[in-house]
Amino acid sequence: MSKVRNQFTTEFKQECVNLVVNQGYGIAQATSAMQVALSSMQRWAGQYKQEIK
């Protein structure tokens, strides 16, 4: 039995990060609001922080 992976668009990832960076959501709150895994949200936020350096 294989698990199907979700594939998210760049725009969706940006929207998720926007919740954390610009709208004051915590990572856990944004994860719940967007219905994605915590590890995904953490990775996307980390990638964003690396890009803006």
CHARMM internal coordinates of N, CA and C (Angstrom, degrees):
IC EDIT
DIST 1 N 1 CA 1.4390
DIST 1 CA 1 C 1.5261
ANGL 1 N 1 CA 1 C 108.44
DIST 1 C 2 N 1.3276
ANGL 1 CA 1 C 2 N 117.29
DIHE 1 N 1 CA 1 C 2 N 120.72
DIST 2 N 2 CA 1.4565
ANGL 1 C 2 N 2 CA 120.60
DIHE 1 CA 1 C 2 N 2 CA -178.58
DIST 2 CA 2 C 1.5276
ANGL 2 N 2 CA 2 C 110.57
DIHE 1 C 2 N 2 CA 2 C -105.02
DIST 2 C 3 N 1.3020
ANGL 2 CA 2 C 3 N 114.90
DIHE 2 N 2 CA 2 C 3 N 149.82
DIST 3 N 3 CA 1.4633
ANGL 2 C 3 N 3 CA 121.23
DIHE 2 CA 2 C 3 N 3 CA -178.78
DIST 3 CA 3 C 1.5275
ANGL 3 N 3 CA 3 C 108.62
DIHE 2 C 3 N 3 CA 3 C -95.57
DIST 3 C 4 N 1.3111
ANGL 3 CA 3 C 4 N 116.36
DIHE 3 N 3 CA 3 C 4 N 137.05
DIST 4 N 4 CA 1.4604
ANGL 3 C 4 N 4 CA 121.78
DIHE 3 CA 3 C 4 N 4 CA 178.46
DIST 4 CA 4 C 1.5217
ANGL 4 N 4 CA 4 C 107.92
DIHE 3 C 4 N 4 CA 4 C -86.94
DIST 4 C 5 N 1.3376
ANGL 4 CA 4 C 5 N 116.46
DIHE 4 N 4 CA 4 C 5 N 127.57
DIST 5 N 5 CA 1.4633
ANGL 4 C 5 N 5 CA 121.66
DIHE 4 CA 4 C 5 N 5 CA 178.65
DIST 5 CA 5 C 1.5151
ANGL 5 N 5 CA 5 C 109.92
DIHE 4 C 5 N 5 CA 5 C -88.28
DIST 5 C 6 N 1.3218
ANGL 5 CA 5 C 6 N 115.16
DIHE 5 N 5 CA 5 C 6 N 139.20
DIST 6 N 6 CA 1.4610
ANGL 5 C 6 N 6 CA 119.95
DIHE 5 CA 5 C 6 N 6 CA 173.20
DIST 6 CA 6 C 1.5220
ANGL 6 N 6 CA 6 C 108.84
DIHE 5 C 6 N 6 CA 6 C -76.02
DIST 6 C 7 N 1.3127
ANGL 6 CA 6 C 7 N 115.59
DIHE 6 N 6 CA 6 C 7 N 142.66
DIST 7 N 7 CA 1.4576
ANGL 6 C 7 N 7 CA 120.35
DIHE 6 CA 6 C 7 N 7 CA 173.82
DIST 7 CA 7 C 1.5203
ANGL 7 N 7 CA 7 C 107.04
DIHE 6 C 7 N 7 CA 7 C -117.68
DIST 7 C 8 N 1.3258
ANGL 7 CA 7 C 8 N 115.77
DIHE 7 N 7 CA 7 C 8 N 122.81
DIST 8 N 8 CA 1.4483
ANGL 7 C 8 N 8 CA 121.17
DIHE 7 CA 7 C 8 N 8 CA -176.60
DIST 8 CA 8 C 1.5189
ANGL 8 N 8 CA 8 C 110.03
DIHE 7 C 8 N 8 CA 8 C -106.70
DIST 8 C 9 N 1.3206
ANGL 8 CA 8 C 9 N 115.67
DIHE 8 N 8 CA 8 C 9 N 141.97
DIST 9 N 9 CA 1.4626
ANGL 8 C 9 N 9 CA 120.21
DIHE 8 CA 8 C 9 N 9 CA 178.32
DIST 9 CA 9 C 1.5261
ANGL 9 N 9 CA 9 C 109.32
DIHE 8 C 9 N 9 CA 9 C -75.06
DIST 9 C 10 N 1.3130
ANGL 9 CA 9 C 10 N 115.03
DIHE 9 N 9 CA 9 C 10 N 160.88
DIST 10 N 10 CA 1.4622
ANGL 9 C 10 N 10 CA 120.88
DIHE 9 CA 9 C 10 N 10 CA 176.38
DIST 10 CA 10 C 1.5210
ANGL 10 N 10 CA 10 C 110.58
DIHE 9 C 10 N 10 CA 10 C -59.58
DIST 10 C 11 N 1.3159
ANGL 10 CA 10 C 11 N 116.45
DIHE 10 N 10 CA 10 C 11 N -38.86
DIST 11 N 11 CA 1.4632
ANGL 10 C 11 N 11 CA 120.64
DIHE 10 CA 10 C 11 N 11 CA -179.84
DIST 11 CA 11 C 1.5233
ANGL 11 N 11 CA 11 C 111.51
DIHE 10 C 11 N 11 CA 11 C -63.49
DIST 11 C 12 N 1.3175
ANGL 11 CA 11 C 12 N 116.58
DIHE 11 N 11 CA 11 C 12 N -40.03
DIST 12 N 12 CA 1.4637
ANGL 11 C 12 N 12 CA 120.52
DIHE 11 CA 11 C 12 N 12 CA 178.72
DIST 12 CA 12 C 1.5215
ANGL 12 N 12 CA 12 C 110.33
DIHE 11 C 12 N 12 CA 12 C -64.96
DIST 12 C 13 N 1.3204
ANGL 12 CA 12 C 13 N 116.93
DIHE 12 N 12 CA 12 C 13 N -43.43
DIST 13 N 13 CA 1.4612
ANGL 12 C 13 N 13 CA 121.03
DIHE 12 CA 12 C 13 N 13 CA 179.00
DIST 13 CA 13 C 1.5218
ANGL 13 N 13 CA 13 C 110.54
DIHE 12 C 13 N 13 CA 13 C -62.24
DIST 13 C 14 N 1.3282
ANGL 13 CA 13 C 14 N 116.84
DIHE 13 N 13 CA 13 C 14 N -41.11
DIST 14 N 14 CA 1.4603
ANGL 13 C 14 N 14 CA 121.11
DIHE 13 CA 13 C 14 N 14 CA 178.48
DIST 14 CA 14 C 1.5243
ANGL 14 N 14 CA 14 C 110.61
DIHE 13 C 14 N 14 CA 14 C -63.61
DIST 14 C 15 N 1.3093
ANGL 14 CA 14 C 15 N 116.95
DIHE 14 N 14 CA 14 C 15 N -39.53
DIST 15 N 15 CA 1.4613
ANGL 14 C 15 N 15 CA 121.39
DIHE 14 CA 14 C 15 N 15 CA 178.03
DIST 15 CA 15 C 1.5238
ANGL 15 N 15 CA 15 C 110.59
DIHE 14 C 15 N 15 CA 15 C -63.13
DIST 15 C 16 N 1.3153
ANGL 15 CA 15 C 16 N 116.59
DIHE 15 N 15 CA 15 C 16 N -41.10
DIST 16 N 16 CA 1.4644
ANGL 15 C 16 N 16 CA 121.13
DIHE 15 CA 15 C 16 N 16 CA 178.11
DIST 16 CA 16 C 1.5296
ANGL 16 N 16 CA 16 C 110.69
DIHE 15 C 16 N 16 CA 16 C -62.94
DIST 16 C 17 N 1.3125
ANGL 16 CA 16 C 17 N 116.95
DIHE 16 N 16 CA 16 C 17 N -48.07
DIST 17 N 17 CA 1.4607
ANGL 16 C 17 N 17 CA 121.30
DIHE 16 CA 16 C 17 N 17 CA -179.89
DIST 17 CA 17 C 1.5267
ANGL 17 N 17 CA 17 C 110.15
DIHE 16 C 17 N 17 CA 17 C -64.04
DIST 17 C 18 N 1.3180
ANGL 17 CA 17 C 18 N 117.21
DIHE 17 N 17 CA 17 C 18 N -36.65
DIST 18 N 18 CA 1.4579
ANGL 17 C 18 N 18 CA 121.42
DIHE 17 CA 17 C 18 N 18 CA 178.56
DIST 18 CA 18 C 1.5273
ANGL 18 N 18 CA 18 C 111.71
DIHE 17 C 18 N 18 CA 18 C -58.57
DIST 18 C 19 N 1.3116
ANGL 18 CA 18 C 19 N 117.27
DIHE 18 N 18 CA 18 C 19 N -37.39
DIST 19 N 19 CA 1.4589
ANGL 18 C 19 N 19 CA 120.24
DIHE 18 CA 18 C 19 N 19 CA 177.62
DIST 19 CA 19 C 1.5242
ANGL 19 N 19 CA 19 C 111.07
DIHE 18 C 19 N 19 CA 19 C -58.59
DIST 19 C 20 N 1.3165
ANGL 19 CA 19 C 20 N 115.90
DIHE 19 N 19 CA 19 C 20 N -40.89
DIST 20 N 20 CA 1.4647
ANGL 19 C 20 N 20 CA 121.04
DIHE 19 CA 19 C 20 N 20 CA -177.00
DIST 20 CA 20 C 1.5269
ANGL 20 N 20 CA 20 C 110.87
DIHE 19 C 20 N 20 CA 20 C -78.17
DIST 20 C 21 N 1.3173
ANGL 20 CA 20 C 21 N 116.45
DIHE 20 N 20 CA 20 C 21 N -47.48
DIST 21 N 21 CA 1.4594
ANGL 20 C 21 N 21 CA 121.21
DIHE 20 CA 20 C 21 N 21 CA -172.10
DIST 21 CA 21 C 1.5273
ANGL 21 N 21 CA 21 C 112.75
DIHE 20 C 21 N 21 CA 21 C -76.64
DIST 21 C 22 N 1.3118
ANGL 21 CA 21 C 22 N 117.31
DIHE 21 N 21 CA 21 C 22 N -45.74
DIST 22 N 22 CA 1.4574
ANGL 21 C 22 N 22 CA 120.70
DIHE 21 CA 21 C 22 N 22 CA -171.59
DIST 22 CA 22 C 1.5229
ANGL 22 N 22 CA 22 C 114.94
DIHE 21 C 22 N 22 CA 22 C -105.22
DIST 22 C 23 N 1.3215
ANGL 22 CA 22 C 23 N 117.34
DIHE 22 N 22 CA 22 C 23 N -22.32
DIST 23 N 23 CA 1.4570
ANGL 22 C 23 N 23 CA 118.74
DIHE 22 CA 22 C 23 N 23 CA -174.29
DIST 23 CA 23 C 1.5275
ANGL 23 N 23 CA 23 C 113.86
DIHE 22 C 23 N 23 CA 23 C -109.38
DIST 23 C 24 N 1.3162
ANGL 23 CA 23 C 24 N 116.60
DIHE 23 N 23 CA 23 C 24 N 2.32
DIST 24 N 24 CA 1.4571
ANGL 23 C 24 N 24 CA 120.33
DIHE 23 CA 23 C 24 N 24 CA 172.66
DIST 24 CA 24 C 1.5191
ANGL 24 N 24 CA 24 C 116.95
DIHE 23 C 24 N 24 CA 24 C 79.20
DIST 24 C 25 N 1.3097
ANGL 24 CA 24 C 25 N 117.92
DIHE 24 N 24 CA 24 C 25 N 13.51
DIST 25 N 25 CA 1.4636
ANGL 24 C 25 N 25 CA 120.40
DIHE 24 CA 24 C 25 N 25 CA 175.98
DIST 25 CA 25 C 1.5215
ANGL 25 N 25 CA 25 C 108.86
DIHE 24 C 25 N 25 CA 25 C -74.05
DIST 25 C 26 N 1.3138
ANGL 25 CA 25 C 26 N 115.76
DIHE 25 N 25 CA 25 C 26 N 148.30
DIST 26 N 26 CA 1.4504
ANGL 25 C 26 N 26 CA 120.39
DIHE 25 CA 25 C 26 N 26 CA 168.45
DIST 26 CA 26 C 1.5299
ANGL 26 N 26 CA 26 C 108.16
DIHE 25 C 26 N 26 CA 26 C -79.23
DIST 26 C 27 N 1.3080
ANGL 26 CA 26 C 27 N 116.36
DIHE 26 N 26 CA 26 C 27 N 162.84
DIST 27 N 27 CA 1.4701
ANGL 26 C 27 N 27 CA 120.14
DIHE 26 CA 26 C 27 N 27 CA 179.79
DIST 27 CA 27 C 1.5298
ANGL 27 N 27 CA 27 C 110.32
DIHE 26 C 27 N 27 CA 27 C -56.82
DIST 27 C 28 N 1.3289
ANGL 27 CA 27 C 28 N 116.74
DIHE 27 N 27 CA 27 C 28 N -45.94
DIST 28 N 28 CA 1.4728
ANGL 27 C 28 N 28 CA 120.61
DIHE 27 CA 27 C 28 N 28 CA -178.28
DIST 28 CA 28 C 1.5251
ANGL 28 N 28 CA 28 C 111.11
DIHE 27 C 28 N 28 CA 28 C -64.57
DIST 28 C 29 N 1.3205
ANGL 28 CA 28 C 29 N 117.36
DIHE 28 N 28 CA 28 C 29 N -39.37
DIST 29 N 29 CA 1.4662
ANGL 28 C 29 N 29 CA 120.53
DIHE 28 CA 28 C 29 N 29 CA 179.14
DIST 29 CA 29 C 1.5280
ANGL 29 N 29 CA 29 C 110.51
DIHE 28 C 29 N 29 CA 29 C -65.49
DIST 29 C 30 N 1.3256
ANGL 29 CA 29 C 30 N 117.05
DIHE 29 N 29 CA 29 C 30 N -44.06
DIST 30 N 30 CA 1.4609
ANGL 29 C 30 N 30 CA 120.88
DIHE 29 CA 29 C 30 N 30 CA -179.99
DIST 30 CA 30 C 1.5247
ANGL 30 N 30 CA 30 C 110.63
DIHE 29 C 30 N 30 CA 30 C -64.79
DIST 30 C 31 N 1.3177
ANGL 30 CA 30 C 31 N 116.04
DIHE 30 N 30 CA 30 C 31 N -38.41
DIST 31 N 31 CA 1.4583
ANGL 30 C 31 N 31 CA 121.22
DIHE 30 CA 30 C 31 N 31 CA 178.02
DIST 31 CA 31 C 1.5267
ANGL 31 N 31 CA 31 C 110.59
DIHE 30 C 31 N 31 CA 31 C -59.64
DIST 31 C 32 N 1.2995
ANGL 31 CA 31 C 32 N 115.67
DIHE 31 N 31 CA 31 C 32 N -45.64
DIST 32 N 32 CA 1.4607
ANGL 31 C 32 N 32 CA 120.89
DIHE 31 CA 31 C 32 N 32 CA 179.55
DIST 32 CA 32 C 1.5285
ANGL 32 N 32 CA 32 C 111.18
DIHE 31 C 32 N 32 CA 32 C -66.42
DIST 32 C 33 N 1.3265
ANGL 32 CA 32 C 33 N 116.28
DIHE 32 N 32 CA 32 C 33 N -44.09
DIST 33 N 33 CA 1.4655
ANGL 32 C 33 N 33 CA 120.75
DIHE 32 CA 32 C 33 N 33 CA -177.95
DIST 33 CA 33 C 1.5265
ANGL 33 N 33 CA 33 C 112.23
DIHE 32 C 33 N 33 CA 33 C -63.73
DIST 33 C 34 N 1.3272
ANGL 33 CA 33 C 34 N 116.47
DIHE 33 N 33 CA 33 C 34 N -37.82
DIST 34 N 34 CA 1.4649
ANGL 33 C 34 N 34 CA 120.59
DIHE 33 CA 33 C 34 N 34 CA -175.96
DIST 34 CA 34 C 1.5297
ANGL 34 N 34 CA 34 C 112.80
DIHE 33 C 34 N 34 CA 34 C -97.33
DIST 34 C 35 N 1.3240
ANGL 34 CA 34 C 35 N 116.34
DIHE 34 N 34 CA 34 C 35 N -4.68
DIST 35 N 35 CA 1.4676
ANGL 34 C 35 N 35 CA 122.73
DIHE 34 CA 34 C 35 N 35 CA 178.27
DIST 35 CA 35 C 1.5334
ANGL 35 N 35 CA 35 C 112.66
DIHE 34 C 35 N 35 CA 35 C 56.74
DIST 35 C 36 N 1.3292
ANGL 35 CA 35 C 36 N 114.57
DIHE 35 N 35 CA 35 C 36 N 53.08
DIST 36 N 36 CA 1.4622
ANGL 35 C 36 N 36 CA 120.83
DIHE 35 CA 35 C 36 N 36 CA 175.05
DIST 36 CA 36 C 1.5229
ANGL 36 N 36 CA 36 C 108.61
DIHE 35 C 36 N 36 CA 36 C -125.92
DIST 36 C 37 N 1.3021
ANGL 36 CA 36 C 37 N 116.52
DIHE 36 N 36 CA 36 C 37 N 166.52
DIST 37 N 37 CA 1.4568
ANGL 36 C 37 N 37 CA 121.35
DIHE 36 CA 36 C 37 N 37 CA -179.97
DIST 37 CA 37 C 1.5281
ANGL 37 N 37 CA 37 C 110.57
DIHE 36 C 37 N 37 CA 37 C -71.09
DIST 37 C 38 N 1.3104
ANGL 37 CA 37 C 38 N 115.36
DIHE 37 N 37 CA 37 C 38 N 146.20
DIST 38 N 38 CA 1.4571
ANGL 37 C 38 N 38 CA 121.37
DIHE 37 CA 37 C 38 N 38 CA 179.11
DIST 38 CA 38 C 1.5231
ANGL 38 N 38 CA 38 C 110.88
DIHE 37 C 38 N 38 CA 38 C -57.40
DIST 38 C 39 N 1.3176
ANGL 38 CA 38 C 39 N 117.12
DIHE 38 N 38 CA 38 C 39 N -42.62
DIST 39 N 39 CA 1.4681
ANGL 38 C 39 N 39 CA 120.39
DIHE 38 CA 38 C 39 N 39 CA -178.58
DIST 39 CA 39 C 1.5283
ANGL 39 N 39 CA 39 C 111.79
DIHE 38 C 39 N 39 CA 39 C -62.95
DIST 39 C 40 N 1.3156
ANGL 39 CA 39 C 40 N 116.83
DIHE 39 N 39 CA 39 C 40 N -35.04
DIST 40 N 40 CA 1.4699
ANGL 39 C 40 N 40 CA 120.24
DIHE 39 CA 39 C 40 N 40 CA 177.92
DIST 40 CA 40 C 1.5233
ANGL 40 N 40 CA 40 C 110.43
DIHE 39 C 40 N 40 CA 40 C -66.29
DIST 40 C 41 N 1.3254
ANGL 40 CA 40 C 41 N 116.08
DIHE 40 N 40 CA 40 C 41 N -47.27
DIST 41 N 41 CA 1.4585
ANGL 40 C 41 N 41 CA 120.48
DIHE 40 CA 40 C 41 N 41 CA -179.26
DIST 41 CA 41 C 1.5295
ANGL 41 N 41 CA 41 C 110.54
DIHE 40 C 41 N 41 CA 41 C -61.75
DIST 41 C 42 N 1.3195
ANGL 41 CA 41 C 42 N 117.02
DIHE 41 N 41 CA 41 C 42 N -42.55
DIST 42 N 42 CA 1.4632
ANGL 41 C 42 N 42 CA 120.85
DIHE 41 CA 41 C 42 N 42 CA 178.36
DIST 42 CA 42 C 1.5234
ANGL 42 N 42 CA 42 C 110.94
DIHE 41 C 42 N 42 CA 42 C -62.10
DIST 42 C 43 N 1.3171
ANGL 42 CA 42 C 43 N 116.95
DIHE 42 N 42 CA 42 C 43 N -42.10
DIST 43 N 43 CA 1.4650
ANGL 42 C 43 N 43 CA 121.17
DIHE 42 CA 42 C 43 N 43 CA 179.96
DIST 43 CA 43 C 1.5241
ANGL 43 N 43 CA 43 C 110.92
DIHE 42 C 43 N 43 CA 43 C -63.95
DIST 43 C 44 N 1.3379
ANGL 43 CA 43 C 44 N 116.80
DIHE 43 N 43 CA 43 C 44 N -46.34
DIST 44 N 44 CA 1.4576
ANGL 43 C 44 N 44 CA 120.72
DIHE 43 CA 43 C 44 N 44 CA -178.96
DIST 44 CA 44 C 1.5195
ANGL 44 N 44 CA 44 C 111.45
DIHE 43 C 44 N 44 CA 44 C -63.83
DIST 44 C 45 N 1.3304
ANGL 44 CA 44 C 45 N 117.09
DIHE 44 N 44 CA 44 C 45 N -41.16
DIST 45 N 45 CA 1.4636
ANGL 44 C 45 N 45 CA 120.54
DIHE 44 CA 44 C 45 N 45 CA 178.56
DIST 45 CA 45 C 1.5230
ANGL 45 N 45 CA 45 C 110.49
DIHE 44 C 45 N 45 CA 45 C -65.72
DIST 45 C 46 N 1.3259
ANGL 45 CA 45 C 46 N 116.72
DIHE 45 N 45 CA 45 C 46 N -40.55
DIST 46 N 46 CA 1.4758
ANGL 45 C 46 N 46 CA 120.78
DIHE 45 CA 45 C 46 N 46 CA 177.03
DIST 46 CA 46 C 1.5114
ANGL 46 N 46 CA 46 C 111.95
DIHE 45 C 46 N 46 CA 46 C -63.47
DIST 46 C 47 N 1.3065
ANGL 46 CA 46 C 47 N 116.75
DIHE 46 N 46 CA 46 C 47 N -42.31
DIST 47 N 47 CA 1.4646
ANGL 46 C 47 N 47 CA 120.69
DIHE 46 CA 46 C 47 N 47 CA 178.65
DIST 47 CA 47 C 1.5186
ANGL 47 N 47 CA 47 C 110.51
DIHE 46 C 47 N 47 CA 47 C -63.07
DIST 47 C 48 N 1.3232
ANGL 47 CA 47 C 48 N 116.64
DIHE 47 N 47 CA 47 C 48 N -40.61
DIST 48 N 48 CA 1.4627
ANGL 47 C 48 N 48 CA 121.02
DIHE 47 CA 47 C 48 N 48 CA 178.27
DIST 48 CA 48 C 1.5265
ANGL 48 N 48 CA 48 C 110.07
DIHE 47 C 48 N 48 CA 48 C -61.11
DIST 48 C 49 N 1.3262
ANGL 48 CA 48 C 49 N 116.72
DIHE 48 N 48 CA 48 C 49 N -46.38
DIST 49 N 49 CA 1.4667
ANGL 48 C 49 N 49 CA 120.83
DIHE 48 CA 48 C 49 N 49 CA -179.22
DIST 49 CA 49 C 1.5225
ANGL 49 N 49 CA 49 C 111.18
DIHE 48 C 49 N 49 CA 49 C -61.20
DIST 49 C 50 N 1.3284
ANGL 49 CA 49 C 50 N 117.32
DIHE 49 N 49 CA 49 C 50 N -36.97
DIST 50 N 50 CA 1.4675
ANGL 49 C 50 N 50 CA 120.99
DIHE 49 CA 49 C 50 N 50 CA 178.45
DIST 50 CA 50 C 1.5295
ANGL 50 N 50 CA 50 C 111.24
DIHE 49 C 50 N 50 CA 50 C -68.51
DIST 50 C 51 N 1.3161
ANGL 50 CA 50 C 51 N 116.28
DIHE 50 N 50 CA 50 C 51 N -35.83
DIST 51 N 51 CA 1.4633
ANGL 50 C 51 N 51 CA 121.00
DIHE 50 CA 50 C 51 N 51 CA -178.19
DIST 51 CA 51 C 1.5255
ANGL 51 N 51 CA 51 C 112.98
DIHE 50 C 51 N 51 CA 51 C -70.35
DIST 51 C 52 N 1.3348
ANGL 51 CA 51 C 52 N 116.81
DIHE 51 N 51 CA 51 C 52 N -31.91
DIST 52 N 52 CA 1.4623
ANGL 51 C 52 N 52 CA 118.77
DIHE 51 CA 51 C 52 N 52 CA -176.10
DIST 52 CA 52 C 1.5188
ANGL 52 N 52 CA 52 C 112.68
DIHE 51 C 52 N 52 CA 52 C -86.30
DIST 52 C 53 N 1.3098
ANGL 52 CA 52 C 53 N 118.79
DIHE 52 N 52 CA 52 C 53 N -5.73
DIST 53 N 53 CA 1.4822
ANGL 52 C 53 N 53 CA 121.76
DIHE 52 CA 52 C 53 N 53 CA 178.54
DIST 53 CA 53 C 1.4909
ANGL 53 N 53 CA 53 C 110.77
DIHE 52 C 53 N 53 CA 53 C -67.83
END
COOR INIT
IC SEED 1 N 1 CA 1 C
IC BUILD
